[in-house]
Amino acid sequence: MLERQSALQSALRLRPPGLLGTTDRQNAGVHLTEHRLGALIQVTAFAQSIDAAGAILADLVHLPLPEKCRFTGNATANLALIGPGTWLLSDGDSVLPNAATLRKALRGHATVVDLSHARTAFWLSGPAAIRTLAKFCSLDLAGGAFPTGSATNTRLGHIGMTLARRDDTPTFEILVYRGFAEHAFEALVESGAEFGLEIVG
């Protein structure tokens, strides 16, 4: 397998790990880091096979099927329902079936696409994480509409992202197309700097 290279190598040379808008890490309102993905697989069921595909998938990955716009599992391995019959499977420790195994088991019920090299992921956390995201995302992240365990496809400014709320800190996982990784990184840095930002290496 080809070794995965960070899409942020150039951006991190211009904005290396460190603090912006504060001199004390404890006072930073936002912490931003690239989250190195393991496997990231999208499973999209055919319209007539959503129930069957879901049952097969849950049995293979040993995770309960999530409700709409939610995920099950943990930060290492999780399954998110991001659209009707569309699941996103993330596996950081290679403990879940790979794309080839899923494709074989789901033949005739769903398509399976390995997105591992096609997305860049960020962790955005801290007391000002919601205010940082609110500059680019129209979802109600501060109210009860997007609690911990939520996941959905939405927008980061003019680009698409998959957003998940991992905990009550809050910590958000942001997935963007690899080609937009530098843009997303720079936007989040500029947005978070006013609250005190730590770029974590």
C-alpha positions, 0 to 999 in steps of 0.5 A, spaced: 500 500 500 502 506 498 504 511 504 499 516 505 502 523 505 499 529 509 495 534 504 498 539 509 505 539 508 506 546 505 500 549 510 504 547 516 510 550 513 507 556 513 503 555 520 507 550 524 504 547 530 504 553 536 500 558 539 496 564 535 492 569 539 495 567 546 501 565 549 498 560 554 496 553 551 491 553 557 488 559 555 487 557 548 479 557 546 481 552 540 485 546 539 486 544 531 490 538 529 490 534 523 487 527 524 491 522 520 485 517 518 486 509 517 481 506 513 475 511 511 470 507 507 463 509 504 457 504 503 451 506 499 445 501 499 441 501 493 434 503 494 431 497 494 436 494 499 437 499 504 435 494 510 439 488 507 445 492 506 444 495 513 444 488 516 450 485 513 454 491 514 452 491 522 454 484 522 460 485 519 463 490 523 460 488 529 457 495 530 450 497 531 447 501 526 446 508 527 440 512 527 439 518 522 445 523 522 448 519 528 454 515 529 456 508 533 462 506 536 468 510 538 474 515 535 478 509 533 472 505 529 465 508 528 460 507 523 456 514 521 449 514 517 450 520 513 444 520 508 439 515 506 442 508 506 449 511 506 454 509 511 461 512 513 466 507 516 472 509 519 477 505 522 483 507 525 486 501 528 485 496 522 480 492 526 474 492 521 473 489 514 477 492 509 473 495 502 475 489 498 471 484 504 465 489 504 465 489 497 464 482 496 459 481 502 455 487 499 455 485 492 448 486 489 446 490 495 450 496 495 457 500 493 463 500 497 468 506 496 475 506 499 476 514 501 482 513 505 486 517 500 481 522 498 479 525 505 483 529 510 481 529 517 481 535 522 480 535 530 477 541 532 476 542 540 475 547 545 470 552 548 470 556 542 470 550 537 463 552 536 464 559 535 470 558 530 465 553 526 459 558 526 463 562 521 463 557 516 457 552 518 450 554 518 448 548 523 445 549 530 451 547 533 450 551 540 443 548 541 441 541 542 440 540 534 447 537 534 449 533 540 455 528 541 454 522 537 451 526 531 454 526 524 452 529 517 454 532 511 454 539 511 458 545 508 464 549 511 464 555 507 463 554 500 466 547 500 463 540 503 465 537 509 462 531 513 462 533 521 461 529 527 461 531 534 465 526 538 464 529 545 462 534 550 468 538 550 466 539 544 470 536 539 469 535 532 471 531 527 471 535 520 472 531 513 474 535 507 476 533 500 483 532 500 484 538 495 481 543 499 485 541 505 489 547 505 483 551 504 480 548 510 486 549 515 487 556 513 480 558 514 479 554 521 486 557 523 484 564 521 477 563 524 480 560 531 485 565 532 481 571 535 479 566 541 486 563 542 488 557 537 493 552 538 495 548 532 497 541 534 503 537 531 
